[in-house]
Amino acid sequence: MSLIIPVSSATYDPSSLGLGKVVPPEKMEYFRKVWLAEEPLRQAQKKLDSMVQSHGQLQRVNDQMEGMDVKSDEFKSETEAFKNKMSQSALAFAKATIAAQEKLDEIEEQQGPPTFNSSSRRIAVNPLDTEKSELKQTPIASESFTMDVQYFRNEFNSQGVSTLPATVSRHISEKYAVWSSPDIANKMSKNAYHLMASQSKNHPILGTIAVVANCTHKKADFYDPVVLNNKNAVQVWNKLFPDDKLKTSKEAIEEQVKAASSKNALHILSGTTKSSSFVGLVHLMKSDDETNVNSSQQADKVAKEIEMEGKDSKTTGASANAFAEKAINLLSKSTLESHCSMVVEGMIPEVKATTINTNVQQLKPDTEEVMKQLETIMKSEQQDKQKLSAQFTQLNNEHIKSVVAALGEKYESSQNVFDANNLMTCFTDFVTKAQEGTIGNPFNLYVTEFTKNNIAESYRDEFYPPEEGGDE
């Protein structure tokens, strides 16, 4: 039997969970408790979402009626009554959220940190038959892309401290709490906060454009089929459940196959769907030129245009790439200086810096050389004014050509920079790799359950087939 465990309620722990490995009984019990603790919250969220959607429909009907100059006091009265019910649902959701968090805190305290002697540390044997169990990447998962673009102006509290890092970090946490898992939300917001704090401390920032995106990938990693190595499976079972051991004699195996099912079960992590997350931050800098009083207005204008482009973009990979191109064009056309930061989970996009070459060049011929040539002509051709004029004109033409075509290179240097163009290139590569769907963070865990009877039957079929018989 296969069970689906959303990572939103069970943080993926690589130290105790691995694809094709045993999920310890205490971990499965933890998952069960967490799921039960969050179930009232899920139901409250579902009810509130449904009511919000219904209210939107009622509001659209009301707008249409007003547009047609149709008045209905009874309709408005019913709508107001529905809004009161929605308010009660919102209150119930708030209470469910607080109650769920209290239960989760209690579960975490009971769980405690893993110890060396816990079953997750003691299981070193792989119960899977690695030759017959094939790990595949199958496009069976739900593919999605969600993006949000917002501009946050840098403001200061009464102590003169910038509130920008906390504001942006809170925004990121709120988005990923809905899109992904609490663990991802915490990681992304915390990393973004530290980057923002560093930028605010070291540079005069007008504001920050936050590009936040999340993808779920269509390709899932699955063991198909899931085939046990029967000797290893028995060994793991007896280690996990010393009070419910599985004996391997023919009589004991036959008895267990026919016996009532045990309350214990062996769980193997047999599959996972994946997701990835991207946060790109474009920090717009104040101009060092005190006369540039329009820098703040220009920053607001450019950021607003980019924000609108992000909101207008549909939730597809193609629209995300189009948004990246438009953002690059808008930023490159402005005179604003910007710094960039990036946080990515689930993959590593290709990061390329832009190389800027600087040339210091010398004009040939220079003015001193021209004057010497002119003085020579004046001395040698004083008797012939027409010839002097022709030679001077020719010299002037040659000098103009030299200015355009004969620049002598004196010094060249290069410098690598990471700017908004590079950030949007990383974003485009992130979307491309997400569409390929071969990498990412675990999003849903698929667990295959084997009962004591299942293992006994599989062991019997391998070692005591009906046509052969015999003892172990």
C-alpha positions in Angstrom: 0.0 0.0 0.0 1.3 3.5 -0.8 0.8 6.5 1.4 1.3 10.2 0.4 2.9 12.5 3.0 3.0 16.2 2.1 6.3 17.8 3.1 4.3 20.9 4.1 3.5 19.0 7.3 6.7 16.9 7.5 10.0 18.6 7.1 12.3 16.6 4.9 15.2 15.4 7.0 18.0 13.9 4.9 19.7 12.5 8.0 16.7 10.1 8.7 15.0 10.0 5.3 16.4 8.9 2.0 14.8 7.6 -1.2 14.6 3.8 -1.0 15.3 3.8 2.7 13.3 2.8 5.7 11.1 5.5 7.3 11.6 4.8 11.1 8.4 4.0 13.1 8.9 7.1 15.3 9.1 9.3 12.2 5.9 7.8 10.8 4.2 8.4 14.1 5.4 12.0 14.0 3.9 12.4 10.5 0.6 11.0 11.7 0.4 13.4 14.7 1.4 16.4 12.6 -1.2 15.5 10.0 -4.0 15.2 12.6 -2.9 18.4 14.3 -3.1 20.3 11.0 -6.4 18.7 9.7 -8.7 21.3 11.5 -6.6 24.1 10.1 -6.9 22.6 6.6 -10.7 22.4 6.9 -11.0 26.0 8.2 -8.8 27.2 5.4 -10.9 25.3 2.8 -14.1 26.8 4.1 -12.7 30.3 4.2 -11.3 30.1 0.7 -14.6 28.9 -0.6 -16.5 31.8 1.1 -14.0 34.3 -0.3 -14.5 32.9 -3.8 -18.2 33.1 -3.4 -18.1 36.7 -2.1 -16.1 37.6 -5.2 -18.8 36.2 -7.4 -21.5 38.1 -5.5 -19.5 41.3 -5.8 -19.2 40.8 -9.6 -22.9 40.3 -9.9 -23.5 43.4 -7.8 -21.2 45.5 -10.1 -23.1 44.2 -13.2 -26.4 45.1 -11.6 -25.2 48.6 -10.8 -23.9 49.0 -14.3 -27.3 48.1 -15.6 -29.0 50.4 -13.0 -30.8 47.4 -11.4 -31.5 47.9 -7.8 -32.2 45.2 -5.3 -32.2 45.9 -1.6 -32.8 42.3 -0.7 -29.8 41.2 -2.7 -27.6 43.7 -0.8 -29.1 42.5 2.5 -28.3 38.9 1.7 -24.8 39.9 0.6 -24.1 41.7 3.9 -25.4 38.7 5.8 -23.0 36.5 3.8 -20.1 38.9 4.7 -20.9 38.4 8.3 -20.7 34.7 7.9 -17.4 35.1 6.1 -16.1 37.2 9.0 -17.0 34.3 11.4 -15.1 31.9 9.1 -12.1 34.1 9.2 -12.2 34.2 13.0 -12.5 30.4 13.0 -9.5 30.1 10.7 -7.5 32.4 13.0 -8.4 30.2 16.0 -7.6 27.0 14.1 -4.2 28.5 13.1 -3.3 29.3 16.7 -4.6 25.9 18.0 -2.6 24.0 15.3 0.6 25.9 16.1 0.2 25.1 19.8 -0.3 21.4 19.0 2.7 21.4 16.6 4.8 22.9 19.3 3.7 20.3 21.8 4.5 17.5 19.2 8.0 18.9 18.6 8.7 19.0 22.4 7.5 15.4 22.7 9.6 14.3 19.6 12.8 15.9 20.9 16.1 15.7 19.0 17.1 12.4 17.4 19.4 10.3 19.6 22.2 7.9 18.6 20.3 4.9 19.6 17.1 5.8 17.7 15.9 3.4 15.0 16.8 6.0 12.3 20.5 5.6 13.4 20.5 1.9 13.8 19.1 0.9 10.3 22.0 0.3 8.1 20.6 -2.5 6.0 18.7 -1.7 2.8 15.5 -3.8 2.6 15.0 -3.1 -1.1 16.3 -5.4 -3.9 18.4 -2.8 -5.7 18.6 -4.9 -8.9 14.8 -5.5 -9.3 13.7 -2.1 -7.9 14.2 0.5 -10.5 14.4 4.2 -9.8 12.5 6.1 -12.5 11.7 9.7 -13.3 8.1 9.8 -14.4 6.1 12.8 -15.5 3.1 12.1 -13.3 3.2 15.1 -10.9 1.3 18.3 -11.1 3.3 21.1 -12.8 2.8 24.6 -11.6 4.5 28.1 -11.7 3.6 30.9 -9.4 5.2 34.3 -9.5 4.9 37.6 -7.6 6.7 40.9 -8.3 6.5 43.8 -5.9 8.4 47.0 -5.2 9.3 48.0 -1.6 10.4 51.6 -0.9 13.1 52.0 1.7 11.7 53.6 4.9 13.1 54.1 8.3 11.6 53.8 11.8 11.8 56.4 14.7 15.3 55.1 15.5 16.5 55.7 12.0 16.9 52.0 11.2 15.8 50.8 7.8 12.6 48.7 7.8 13.2 47.3 4.3 14.9 44.0 5.3 12.1 43.0 7.7 9.4 44.1 5.2 10.8 42.1 2.3 11.6 39.1 4.5 8.0 39.1 5.8 6.6 39.3 2.3 8.7 36.3 1.2 7.8 34.3 4.2 4.0 34.9 3.6 4.3 33.9 0.0 6.1 30.6 0.5 4.0 29.7 3.5 1.1 29.4 1.0 3.1 28.1 -2.0 5.4 25.6 -0.4 6.4 24.4 3.1 7.1 26.2 6.4 10.7 25.0 6.2 11.2 26.6 2.7 9.4 29.8 3.8 11.8 30.1 6.8 14.9 29.4 4.7 14.1 31.8 1.9 12.9 34.6 4.2 15.9 34.3 6.5 18.5 34.3 3.7 16.8 37.2 2.0 16.8 39.1 5.3 20.5 38.8 5.8 21.2 39.9 2.2 18.9 42.8 2.5 20.4 43.9 5.9 23.9 43.8 4.4 22.8 45.9 1.4 21.0 48.4 3.6 24.0 48.7 5.9 26.6 49.3 3.1 24.7 51.2 0.4 22.1 54.0 0.2 19.0 52.1 -1.2 16.0 53.8 -2.6 14.0 50.6 -2.6 14.0 46.9 -3.7 12.2 45.0 -6.4 11.4 41.5 -5.2 10.8 38.8 -7.8 9.5 35.7 -6.0 8.7 32.5 -7.8 7.8 28.9 -7.0 7.6 25.8 -9.2 6.3 22.3 -8.8 7.9 19.9 -11.2 6.1 17.4 -13.4 8.7 14.7 -13.1 8.6 12.6 -9.9 11.3 10.2 -8.6 9.8 6.7 -8.1 10.9 3.2 -7.4 8.8 1.1 -9.8 8.4 -1.7 -9.0 9.2 -1.8 -5.2 10.7 -5.2 -4.7 12.0 -6.4 -1.3 15.3 -8.2 -0.6 13.5 -10.7 1.6 16.4 -11.6 3.9 17.2 -7.9 4.5 13.5 -7.1 5.0 13.2 -9.7 7.7 16.4 -8.5 9.3 15.2 -4.9 9.3 11.8 -5.9 10.7 13.3 -7.8 13.6 15.5 -4.9 14.4 12.6 -2.4 14.3 10.2 -4.6 16.2 12.1 -6.8 18.6 8.8 -7.7 20.4 7.1 -8.8 17.2 9.9 -10.7 15.4 9.4 -12.6 12.2 10.7 -16.1 12.3 11.9 -17.7 9.1 11.3 -21.4 9.5 8.8 -22.8 7.0 6.2 -23.5 9.6 6.5 -20.1 11.2 6.4 -18.3 7.8 3.3 -20.3 6.7 1.6 -19.5 10.1 2.4 -15.8 9.7 1.0 -15.6 6.2 -2.3 -16.8 7.5 -2.3 -14.9 10.8 -4.1 -11.7 11.5 -2.3 -8.6 10.4 0.1 -7.0 12.9 -0.4 -3.4 14.0 3.3 -2.8 13.0 4.4 -2.1 9.5 7.6 -1.5 7.5 7.6 1.8 5.6 9.9 2.6 2.7 10.3 6.0 1.1 9.6 4.9 -2.5 9.0 8.2 -4.3 8.9 12.0 -4.1 7.6 14.9 -6.2 9.8 18.0 -6.3 9.6 21.8 -6.3 12.0 24.7 -6.5 12.0 28.3 -5.2 13.5 31.6 -6.5 13.9 35.0 -4.9 15.6 37.7 -6.9 16.2 41.1 -5.4 17.0 44.3 -7.4 18.2 47.0 -5.1 17.9 50.5 -6.6 20.6 52.9 -5.4 20.5 56.5 -4.6 22.5 58.7 -6.9 25.8 60.2 -5.6 25.0 63.3 -7.7 23.2 65.7 -5.3 21.7 67.5 -8.2 19.8 64.4 -9.3 16.6 65.1 -7.4 14.5 62.8 -9.7 16.3 59.6 -8.8 13.6 58.6 -6.3 10.8 59.4 -8.7 12.5 57.5 -11.5 13.0 54.5 -9.2 9.3 54.5 -8.3 8.3 54.7 -12.0 10.6 51.9 -13.2 9.7 49.6 -10.2 6.0 50.2 -10.8 6.3 49.3 -14.5 8.3 46.1 -13.6 5.7 45.3 -10.9 2.9 45.6 -13.4 4.7 43.4 -15.9 5.0 40.7 -13.3 1.3 40.9 -12.3 0.2 40.8 -16.0 2.4 37.7 -16.7 0.5 34.4 -16.7 1.7 31.6 -14.6 3.6 29.8 -17.3 7.3 29.4 -18.2 7.0 31.3 -21.5 5.4 34.3 -19.7 8.1 34.2 -17.1 10.8 34.4 -19.8 8.9 37.3 -21.4 8.7 39.1 -18.1 12.5 38.7 -17.6 13.2 40.3 -21.0 10.9 43.2 -20.3 12.4 43.8 -16.9 15.9 43.8 -18.5 14.8 46.4 -21.0 13.2 48.7 -18.4 16.2 48.6 -16.2 18.7 49.0 -19.0 16.9 52.1 -20.3 17.0 53.9 -16.9 20.0 55.7 -15.5 19.5 54.0 -12.1 22.3 52.1 -10.5 21.3 48.8 -9.0 22.7 45.9 -7.0 21.3 42.4 -7.1 20.9 39.5 -4.7 19.5 36.0 -5.3 18.3 33.1 -3.2 17.4 29.7 -4.8 16.3 26.4 -3.3 16.0 23.1 -5.2 18.4 23.8 -8.1 21.4 25.9 -9.0 20.7 28.2 -12.0 23.6 29.1 -14.4 25.2 32.2 -13.0 27.2 34.4 -15.5 28.8 37.7 -14.8 29.1 40.5 -17.4 32.6 41.4 -18.4 33.2 45.2 -18.8 36.3 46.2 -20.8 37.9 49.6 -20.2 40.2 51.2 -22.8 42.4 54.2 -22.2 43.3 55.5 -25.6 45.6 58.2 -27.1 44.7 60.5 -30.0 47.0 60.3 -33.0 48.3 62.7 -34.1 48.0 65.0 -31.1 47.7 68.8 -31.3 51.4 69.4 -30.7 52.3 67.2 -33.7 49.8 69.1 -35.9 51.2 72.5 -34.9 54.8 71.4 -35.8 53.6 70.3 -39.2 51.8 73.6 -39.8 54.9 75.6 -38.8 57.0 73.7 -41.3 54.6 74.4 -44.1 54.5 78.2 -43.2 58.2 78.5 -43.3 58.8 76.6 -46.6 55.8 77.9 -48.6 55.5 81.6 -47.7 55.9 82.7 -51.3 53.1 80.6 -52.6 49.8 81.4 -50.9 47.6 79.1 -53.0 49.9 76.1 -52.4 49.9 76.9 -48.7 46.1 77.0 -48.5 45.9 73.6 -50.3 48.4 72.0 -48.1 46.8 73.3 -44.9 43.4 72.0 -46.1 44.8 68.6 -46.9 46.5 68.5 -43.4 43.2 69.4 -41.7 41.3 66.6 -43.6 43.9 64.1 -42.7 43.7 65.1 -39.1 39.9 64.6 -39.0 40.3 61.1 -40.5 43.0 60.4 -38.0 40.6 61.3 -35.1 38.0 58.9 -36.4 40.1 56.0 -37.6 43.5 56.2 -36.0 43.0 55.8 -32.2 46.0 54.2 -30.7 45.3 51.9 -27.8 47.4 52.5 -24.7 45.8 50.5 -21.9 43.0 47.9 -21.5 41.4 46.4 -18.3 38.4 44.2 -17.7 36.0 43.7 -14.7 33.3 41.1 -14.0 30.0 42.5 -12.6 26.7 40.8 -11.7 23.8 43.2 -12.5 20.0 43.1 -13.2 20.6 41.6 -16.6 22.5 38.7 -15.1 19.8 38.2 -12.4 17.1 37.9 -15.0 19.2 35.5 -17.0 19.5 33.4 -13.9 15.7 33.6 -13.5 15.2 32.5 -17.1 17.5 29.5 -16.5 15.7 28.7 -13.3 12.4 28.5 -15.2 13.9 26.4 -18.0 15.3 23.8 -15.5 12.0 23.8 -13.6 10.2 22.9 -16.8 12.7 20.0 -17.4 11.7 18.9 -13.9 14.7 16.6 -13.2 15.9 18.3 -10.0 14.3 20.0 -7.0 13.4 19.8 -3.3 11.1 17.1 -2.1 7.5 18.3 -2.1 5.4 15.2 -1.5 6.8 12.0 -0.1 5.4 8.6 -1.3 5.7 5.8 1.3 5.1 2.2 0.5 3.9 0.1 3.4 4.7 -3.6 4.0 2.8 -5.5 6.7 4.3 -8.5 8.5 2.0 -10.7 6.4 3.4 -9.1 3.2 7.0 -9.8 4.1 6.2 -13.3 5.3 4.4 -14.1 2.0 7.3 -12.6 -0.1 9.8 -14.6 1.9 7.8 -17.8 1.5 7.5 -17.4 -2.3 11.3 -17.1 -2.6 12.5 -19.7 -0.2 9.6 -22.1 0.2 7.8 -22.3 -3.2 4.9 -24.8 -3.2 6.5 -27.0 -5.7 9.8 -27.4 -3.9 9.0 -27.3 -0.2 11.8 -28.0 2.3 13.1 -26.3 5.4 15.5 -23.4 5.7 
